[in-house]
């Protein structure tokens, strides 16, 4: 991937190191609202199985509860403009800039204005408008503050833990989280909340959470298609690397790696096959209309 062809976004920030504590008013954090990053949900479920006393807290987090704590809204970590002399920061800025161009053009064609999200780089831990964040959660999007959160150590983990290397594989991760931002702007996350309130199953291989995540994968594919039309920056093997990344972070693959078997009823992001299918559906079509996972009878 010749990622330097794209323009750099000016919406990449760095945690200034002062955002690790306060939430305003001294209250506890609110867990509900953010979507755990790639692998984060599975890790949480594994911990819950191994350490039963953690289950009330973890299940409260996953189901959008507050675990008995105060519901004072967390204060996002303050950030400053990222140092774009760092090659990794440059990469993130180029990819984010491309997502802005792709989705900006799409929204404009629909008679709408695309709000560009901020992307906060942090190391180890930080705070978001949706609660505390740690590197182990993986990248995630917070709909409350319209920010994507990324610890760049996750890219190393992609190479070593997930065996999903390559620039386009990394770009897919960013594009997936931006896909959640697109969902937020289009009202899809409100739809998810409505379905949750109606008691629709959130987990499972066809649950609402899986449909939300697979649509973000499809949107990442749409971005890949349209960015290629704009920049001609993909190279041999790039598509395969993104598909490999999608496969590596399937719920079934992660659960089998963690405990030797998969539990479909606990799936939250989709299987490897589902994630590859929907990314490819978006990439092959370049059409967000082909990403309606909520109406799909089979995923």
C-alpha positions in Angstrom: 0.0 0.0 0.0 1.5 3.3 -1.1 -0.1 5.1 1.8 1.9 8.3 1.3 -0.2 9.1 -1.7 -3.1 10.3 0.4 -3.3 13.6 2.2 -2.8 13.8 5.9 -5.7 14.6 8.2 -5.3 17.3 10.8 -7.6 15.5 13.2 -5.1 13.1 14.7 -4.3 13.9 18.3 -2.1 12.5 21.1 -3.1 12.0 24.7 -1.1 14.6 26.6 -0.7 12.3 29.5 -3.0 14.2 31.8 -6.2 12.4 31.0 -5.8 9.3 33.2 -7.8 10.2 36.2 -10.6 12.8 36.5 -14.1 12.5 35.3 -15.5 15.7 36.7 -17.2 16.0 40.0 -15.2 13.1 41.5 -17.8 10.5 40.4 -17.3 7.0 39.1 -17.1 6.1 35.4 -20.1 5.2 33.2 -19.4 1.9 31.3 -22.3 1.8 28.8 -22.0 3.3 25.4 -18.7 2.4 23.8 -17.9 -0.5 21.5 -15.0 -2.6 22.7 -12.2 -2.8 20.1 -11.2 -5.8 18.1 -10.7 -8.7 20.4 -11.6 -6.7 23.5 -15.0 -8.2 24.0 -13.8 -11.8 23.7 -11.0 -11.1 26.2 -13.6 -9.7 28.6 -15.8 -12.8 28.3 -12.8 -15.1 28.8 -11.9 -13.3 32.0 -15.5 -13.5 33.2 -15.5 -17.3 32.7 -12.2 -17.8 34.5 -12.8 -15.3 37.3 -16.5 -15.6 38.3 -16.4 -12.7 40.8 -15.7 -10.3 37.9 -18.9 -11.3 36.0 -21.2 -8.6 37.4 -18.8 -5.9 36.4 -17.9 -7.3 33.0 -21.5 -8.2 32.0 -22.6 -4.8 33.1 -20.1 -3.3 30.8 -21.0 -5.4 27.9 -24.7 -5.0 28.3 -24.5 -1.2 28.7 -25.1 -1.1 32.5 -23.2 0.9 35.0 -22.1 -1.9 37.3 -23.6 -0.2 40.3 -21.4 2.8 40.0 -22.3 6.5 39.5 -23.4 7.6 36.1 -21.4 10.8 36.0 -20.3 11.2 32.4 -16.6 10.5 31.9 -14.4 13.4 30.7 -12.4 12.5 27.6 -8.6 12.7 27.8 -7.3 16.1 26.6 -5.2 15.8 23.5 -2.9 17.9 21.3 -2.0 17.7 17.7 0.0 14.5 16.9 3.7 14.7 16.1 3.5 13.9 12.4 7.3 13.5 12.1 6.7 10.0 13.4 6.2 7.6 10.5 3.5 5.7 12.4 1.6 8.9 13.1 2.0 9.9 9.5 0.5 6.5 8.4 -2.5 7.1 10.7 -3.0 10.6 9.4 -2.9 9.6 5.8 -5.4 6.8 6.3 -7.7 9.0 8.4 -7.4 11.7 5.7 -8.6 9.3 3.1 -11.6 8.2 5.1 -12.5 11.9 5.5 -12.3 12.3 1.7 -14.3 9.1 0.9 -17.1 9.7 3.4 -17.1 13.4 2.9 -17.9 12.9 -0.8 -20.5 10.2 0.0 -22.4 12.4 2.5 -22.2 15.4 0.2 -23.8 13.3 -2.6 -26.6 12.5 -0.1 -27.1 16.2 0.6 -25.5 15.8 4.1 -22.4 17.1 5.8 -19.8 14.7 7.1 -18.5 15.5 10.5 -14.9 14.4 10.6 -14.0 12.4 13.8 -11.0 13.0 15.9 -8.6 10.1 16.3 -6.7 10.0 19.6 -3.4 8.1 19.9 -2.6 7.0 23.4 -0.2 4.6 25.1 -1.2 2.1 27.7 -4.4 3.7 29.0 -6.5 6.8 28.6 -10.0 8.1 29.3 -12.8 8.6 26.7 -16.3 10.0 26.8 -17.4 6.4 27.2 -15.2 5.4 30.1 -11.7 4.2 30.7 -9.7 2.7 27.9 -6.7 0.4 27.8 -4.5 -1.1 25.1 -5.9 -4.6 25.8 -9.3 -3.5 24.5 -7.9 -2.8 21.1 -9.0 0.2 19.0 -12.5 1.5 19.5 -14.9 4.3 18.7 -16.8 6.3 21.3 -20.1 7.6 20.0 -20.4 10.0 22.9 -17.4 12.1 22.0 -17.2 11.1 18.3 -13.6 10.0 18.7 -11.6 6.9 17.5 -9.1 5.7 20.1 -5.9 3.8 19.1 -2.9 2.6 20.9 -0.3 2.0 18.2 1.1 -1.0 20.2 -2.0 -2.8 18.8 -0.4 -2.8 15.3 2.5 -4.8 16.8 0.0 -7.1 18.4 -1.6 -7.6 14.9 1.8 -8.8 13.7 2.6 -11.1 16.6 -0.7 -12.2 18.1 -3.1 -12.1 15.1 -0.4 -12.8 12.4 -2.1 -10.1 10.3 0.6 -7.9 9.0 0.6 -5.3 6.2 -0.2 -1.6 5.9 -3.7 -2.3 4.4 -4.5 -4.6 7.2 -3.7 -1.8 9.6 -5.7 0.6 7.5 -8.7 -1.7 7.7 -8.6 -1.5 11.5 -8.8 2.3 11.3 -11.5 2.2 8.6 -13.6 -0.2 10.7 -13.6 2.2 13.6 -14.4 5.1 11.3 -17.2 2.9 10.0 -18.8 3.1 13.5 -18.6 6.9 13.3 -20.5 6.7 10.0 -23.1 4.5 11.7 -23.4 7.1 14.5 -23.9 9.9 12.0 -26.5 7.9 10.1 -28.5 7.0 13.2 -27.6 3.3 13.1 -26.4 3.3 16.7 -29.7 4.8 17.8 -31.4 1.9 16.0 -29.1 -0.5 17.9 -30.2 1.1 21.2 -33.9 0.8 20.2 -33.5 -2.9 19.4 -31.6 -3.4 22.7 -34.5 -1.8 24.6 -36.9 -4.1 22.8 -35.1 -7.1 24.2 -33.6 -8.2 20.9 -30.6 -10.6 21.4 -27.4 -8.6 21.3 -24.9 -11.5 21.2 -24.9 -14.6 19.1 -23.9 -15.2 15.5 -26.8 -13.2 14.2 -27.3 -10.8 17.2 -27.6 -7.0 16.9 -24.0 -6.4 18.1 -22.7 -8.7 15.4 -24.8 -7.0 12.7 -23.4 -3.6 13.9 -19.8 -4.8 13.7 -20.2 -6.5 10.3 -21.7 -3.4 8.9 -18.6 -1.5 10.1 -16.5 -4.1 8.3 -18.5 -3.6 5.1 -18.1 0.2 5.4 -14.3 -0.4 5.8 -14.5 -2.3 2.5 -16.5 0.5 0.9 -13.7 2.9 2.0 -11.1 0.6 0.5 -12.9 0.5 -2.9 -13.4 4.3 -3.1 -10.0 5.2 -1.8 -8.5 3.0 -4.4 -10.5 4.8 -7.1 -9.3 8.2 -5.7 -5.6 7.3 -5.1 -4.7 4.1 -6.9 -2.6 3.3 -3.8 -3.2 -0.5 -3.3 -0.6 -3.0 -4.3 -0.4 -6.7 -4.9 -1.4 -8.6 -1.7 -3.1 -5.7 0.0 -6.6 -7.0 -0.3 -5.5 -10.4 0.9 -3.8 -8.8 4.0 -7.0 -7.0 4.9 -9.1 -10.2 4.5 -6.5 -12.0 6.6 -6.9 -9.4 9.3 -10.7 -9.7 9.2 -10.4 -13.4 9.5 -7.9 -13.3 12.4 -10.2 -11.2 14.5 -13.4 -13.3 14.0 -15.1 -14.3 17.3 -14.6 -18.0 16.5 -10.9 -17.6 15.8 -10.3 -15.5 18.9 -12.2 -17.8 21.2 -10.5 -20.9 19.9 -7.1 -19.3 20.3 -8.1 -18.3 23.9 -9.7 -21.5 25.2 -9.7 -24.1 22.4 -13.3 -23.8 21.4 -15.9 -21.3 20.3 -19.2 -20.4 21.9 -21.5 -18.9 19.2 -24.0 -17.6 21.6 -21.4 -15.2 23.0 -20.3 -13.8 19.6 -20.3 -10.0 19.4 -18.3 -9.2 16.3 -18.9 -12.1 13.8 -17.1 -15.1 12.7 -14.0 -15.0 10.5 -16.0 -16.0 7.5 -18.7 -13.4 8.2 -16.1 -10.6 8.7 -14.3 -11.5 5.5 -17.6 -11.8 3.6 -18.9 -8.3 4.6 -15.6 -6.6 4.1 -15.4 -8.1 0.6 -19.1 -7.1 0.0 -18.2 -3.5 0.7 -14.9 -3.6 -1.3 -16.4 -5.3 -4.3 -19.4 -2.9 -4.6 -18.1 0.3 -3.1 -21.7 0.9 -2.2 -22.8 1.5 1.4 -26.3 0.3 0.4 -24.9 -3.2 0.1 -24.0 -3.0 3.8 -27.4 -3.4 5.3 -26.6 -6.2 7.7 -29.7 -5.4 9.8 -32.0 -6.5 7.0 -29.9 -9.5 5.9 -31.6 -12.8 6.7 -28.3 -14.6 6.8 -24.9 -13.1 7.7 
